[in-house]
Amino acid sequence: MKLIPKARIDKTVMFVQSVPPHDIDGSEGRDITLTLGEHTMSFKGQPYLVHFVLPNFYFHCTTAYDIVIGAI
């Protein structure tokens, strides 16, 4: 079983903590446009987080968990 090195987690935490709160305050109303190949998807900030980012995040977490557990 391959684990994520602590240094990688620490680097990610440092990056997240480096973003000033005022850079994301009010971003729930921002326009976000993704171009995926020939397809374009447009969202406001909050629906993008709730309906696109979080489901993808959880999918990849559970898939990785299933792979790790299956490897044990």
Number of C-alpha atoms within 10 A of each C-alpha: 8 6 6 7 8 9 9 10 11 10 11 12 11 11 10 9 10 9 10 9 9 8 8 10 9 11 13 15 13 13 12 15 13 10 9 8 6 5 7 9 10 12 17 14 16 17 14 19 14 11 11 12 13 12 12 12 11 11 12 12 12 11 12 12 12 11 12 13 10 9 9 6
